[in-house]
Amino acid sequence: MYRTVFRIAKMDCPSEEALIRMKLDGLDGIRSLDFDIANRRLTVWHQGAYQPILQRLDSLNFDTSLLESTETDSDTAVLQPAAERKLLWQVLAVNLFLFVLEALSGILSGSMGLLADSLDMLADTLVYALALLAVGGTAVRKKHTAKAAGILQLVLALWGFFEVLQRFFGWAFLPDFRLMIGISLLALAGNALCLYLLQKSKSREAHMQASMIFTANDVLVNLGVIAAGVLTWLSHSKYPDLLVGTLVFLLVGRGALNILKLSR
């Protein structure tokens, strides 16, 4: 048995953890995965060489590097599929609820920032759904579903981007900043709940560290929409909302490309 530690510089939110789990799914010899999102580290207990693991991680372009690999006689508990499914269903349900809430609020308020944030929530929902599929699922089914989900997400991101351009150069009414701020605060709480659920099995110290991650994409998006709401209120301008919407749609598009990599 070997204990190998990788540093994954671009792993800063739970959805990227789910992508990594799916990428390593089915690789022979892996006994357990331990994610430390706060410190951007992944510890793998495995049999055989670490090179196949590193090769799969490199294919995600998350800036992965090897920290150490040591032989060990100690074993570690492996999360059973039933427990993993339960955990993934919990975070999927939270993200799906927030997607519906933000999408409806974005339409009612006329905010592209909220609509973009709702698509970001949908992107996370798709990632967790794919991770659920990976638990006990076949590799072929997983790849086909990943391709369909990635294409859907990419189409939605492109639609959002062109909608922003249309509103930027054309007519657009001022979005409701009250809805923007209020719903984004709820989404921020939802992301914190997901982070807690995904990290609750770790030690208290690691959990506290992970709970303090404010650089995660989802949290940055929520804060960006809140800031756009405040700037809309102060400036009476549509442009802060459109700017945040553009940035978020670009993030969603990047996430779609990451999902499509899983279908190769």
C-alpha positions in Angstrom: 0.0 0.0 0.0 1.2 3.5 -0.9 0.2 6.9 0.4 0.7 9.6 -2.3 0.0 13.3 -1.8 -0.7 15.6 -4.7 -1.0 19.3 -4.8 -3.8 20.5 -7.1 -3.4 24.3 -7.4 -6.7 24.9 -9.1 -8.8 22.7 -6.8 -10.7 25.4 -4.8 -14.3 24.2 -4.7 -16.3 21.1 -4.1 -17.4 20.8 -7.8 -13.7 20.3 -8.8 -13.4 17.6 -6.1 -16.4 15.8 -7.8 -14.6 16.1 -11.2 -11.5 14.6 -9.8 -13.4 11.7 -8.2 -15.0 11.0 -11.6 -11.7 11.1 -13.4 -10.1 8.6 -11.0 -13.2 6.4 -11.0 -12.4 2.9 -12.2 -8.6 3.2 -11.9 -7.3 -0.1 -10.4 -5.5 -0.1 -7.1 -7.1 3.0 -5.5 -8.3 2.3 -2.0 -9.2 5.8 -0.7 -9.2 9.5 -1.6 -8.8 12.2 1.0 -9.5 15.8 -0.2 -8.1 18.8 1.6 -9.6 21.7 -0.4 -8.4 24.4 2.0 -4.7 23.4 1.2 -5.5 22.2 -2.3 -4.1 18.7 -1.6 -5.3 15.2 -2.5 -4.0 12.2 -0.6 -4.5 8.8 -2.3 -4.1 5.4 -0.7 -3.3 3.0 -3.5 -1.6 -0.1 -4.7 1.0 0.0 -7.5 2.7 3.0 -9.1 1.3 6.5 -8.7 2.1 7.5 -12.3 -1.3 6.4 -13.8 -3.0 8.5 -11.1 -0.9 11.6 -11.9 -1.5 11.1 -15.6 -5.3 11.3 -15.1 -5.0 14.3 -12.8 -2.8 16.1 -15.4 -5.5 15.6 -18.1 -7.8 17.9 -16.1 -5.4 20.8 -16.3 -5.8 21.7 -12.6 -2.0 22.3 -12.2 -1.2 19.0 -10.4 2.1 18.2 -8.9 3.5 15.3 -6.8 4.4 16.2 -3.2 5.3 12.8 -1.9 4.7 9.1 -2.3 5.6 6.7 0.5 5.0 3.0 1.2 2.8 2.4 4.3 1.5 -0.6 6.2 -1.5 1.3 7.5 -4.9 1.0 5.9 -7.6 3.6 5.9 -11.4 3.4 5.8 -13.0 3.7 2.4 -16.2 5.6 2.0 -18.8 3.0 1.1 -20.9 3.7 -2.1 -24.1 4.0 -0.1 -22.6 6.7 2.2 -21.1 8.5 -0.8 -24.4 8.5 -2.7 -26.2 10.0 0.3 -23.6 12.8 0.6 -23.7 13.6 -3.1 -27.6 13.5 -3.1 -27.5 16.1 -0.3 -25.3 18.6 -2.1 -27.1 18.0 -5.4 -30.4 18.8 -3.8 -29.1 22.1 -2.4 -27.6 23.1 -5.7 -30.7 22.2 -7.6 -32.9 24.2 -5.3 -30.7 27.2 -5.6 -30.6 26.9 -9.4 -34.4 27.1 -9.6 -34.6 29.9 -7.0 -31.9 32.0 -8.8 -33.3 31.3 -12.3 -36.8 32.5 -11.3 -35.4 35.4 -9.4 -33.2 36.4 -12.3 -36.1 36.4 -14.7 -38.3 38.4 -12.3 -35.6 40.9 -11.4 -34.2 41.2 -14.9 -30.7 40.5 -13.6 -28.2 38.7 -15.8 -25.9 38.3 -12.8 -28.6 36.2 -11.0 -29.3 34.2 -14.2 -25.6 33.5 -14.7 -25.3 32.5 -11.0 -28.2 30.1 -11.5 -26.4 28.5 -14.4 -23.3 28.2 -12.2 -25.5 26.3 -9.7 -26.8 24.2 -12.6 -23.3 23.4 -13.6 -22.5 22.2 -10.0 -25.7 20.1 -10.0 -24.6 18.4 -13.3 -21.2 17.7 -11.8 -22.7 16.1 -8.7 -25.1 14.1 -10.8 -22.2 12.8 -12.8 -20.4 11.9 -9.6 -23.5 10.0 -8.5 -23.4 8.2 -11.8 -19.8 7.3 -11.3 -20.6 5.5 -8.0 -21.1 2.0 -9.2 -21.8 3.1 -12.8 -20.1 1.9 -15.9 -17.4 3.9 -17.6 -19.2 4.0 -20.9 -22.4 5.4 -19.4 -20.5 7.9 -17.4 -18.7 9.2 -20.5 -21.9 9.5 -22.6 -23.7 11.4 -19.8 -20.7 13.7 -19.2 -20.6 14.6 -22.9 -24.4 15.4 -22.9 -24.1 17.4 -19.7 -21.1 19.3 -21.0 -22.7 20.2 -24.3 -25.9 21.4 -22.5 -23.9 23.5 -20.1 -21.8 25.0 -22.9 -24.9 25.9 -24.9 -26.4 27.7 -21.9 -23.2 29.6 -21.3 -23.0 30.8 -24.9 -26.7 31.8 -24.8 -26.1 33.8 -21.7 -23.0 35.5 -23.1 -24.9 36.6 -26.3 -27.8 37.8 -24.2 -25.5 40.0 -22.2 -24.1 41.4 -25.4 -27.6 42.1 -26.7 -28.5 44.0 -23.5 -25.2 45.8 -23.3 -25.5 47.3 -26.8 -29.3 47.5 -26.8 -32.1 48.4 -24.4 -32.3 46.8 -21.0 -34.2 47.9 -17.9 -32.6 48.4 -14.5 -32.5 45.1 -12.6 -34.1 44.9 -9.1 -31.1 45.3 -6.8 -33.1 44.1 -3.8 -33.7 40.7 -5.3 -30.1 40.5 -6.5 -28.7 41.0 -3.0 -31.3 39.0 -1.1 -31.2 35.9 -3.3 -27.4 36.0 -3.6 -27.1 36.0 0.2 -29.3 32.8 0.3 -27.1 31.2 -2.4 -24.0 32.1 -0.3 -25.5 30.3 2.6 -26.3 27.3 0.4 -22.7 27.1 -0.8 -21.5 27.2 2.7 -23.9 24.3 3.5 -22.6 22.2 0.6 -19.0 22.9 1.7 -19.9 21.7 5.2 -21.6 18.5 4.0 -18.6 17.6 1.8 -16.1 18.3 4.5 -17.9 17.0 7.6 -16.1 13.6 7.5 -12.7 15.3 8.0 -11.0 16.3 11.2 -12.2 19.4 13.0 -9.1 21.3 12.0 -9.4 20.5 8.3 -13.1 21.3 8.4 -12.5 24.7 9.9 -9.9 25.4 7.2 -12.2 24.4 4.4 -15.0 26.5 5.9 -12.8 29.6 5.5 -12.4 29.2 1.7 -13.6 32.5 0.2 -11.7 32.0 -3.1 -13.9 29.3 -4.3 -15.6 30.1 -7.6 -19.2 29.8 -6.2 -18.5 32.1 -3.3 -16.8 34.6 -5.5 -19.8 34.6 -7.9 -22.2 35.2 -5.0 -20.2 38.1 -3.7 -19.9 39.4 -7.2 -23.7 39.5 -7.7 -24.1 41.1 -4.3 -21.5 43.8 -5.3 -23.3 44.3 -8.6 -26.6 44.8 -6.7 -25.1 47.4 -4.5 -23.5 49.2 -7.5 -26.8 49.1 -9.4 -28.5 50.7 -6.4 -25.8 53.4 -6.1 -25.3 54.2 -9.8 -28.7 53.4 -11.2 -26.9 51.7 -14.1 -27.4 48.3 -15.8 -23.7 47.8 -16.5 -22.5 46.3 -13.1 -25.0 43.5 -13.5 -24.0 42.9 -17.1 -20.3 42.8 -16.2 -20.8 40.3 -13.5 -23.1 38.2 -15.8 -20.4 38.1 -18.4 -17.7 36.9 -16.0 -19.9 34.2 -14.6 -21.0 32.9 -18.0 -17.3 32.6 -18.9 -16.7 30.6 -15.7 -19.7 28.3 -16.6 -18.2 27.9 -20.1 -14.9 26.9 -18.6 -16.7 24.4 -16.3 -18.4 22.9 -19.4 -15.1 22.3 -21.1 -13.8 20.5 -17.9 -16.9 18.2 -18.0 -16.4 17.5 -21.7 -12.8 16.3 -20.9 -14.4 13.4 -18.9 -16.1 12.1 -22.0 -12.9 11.5 -23.9 
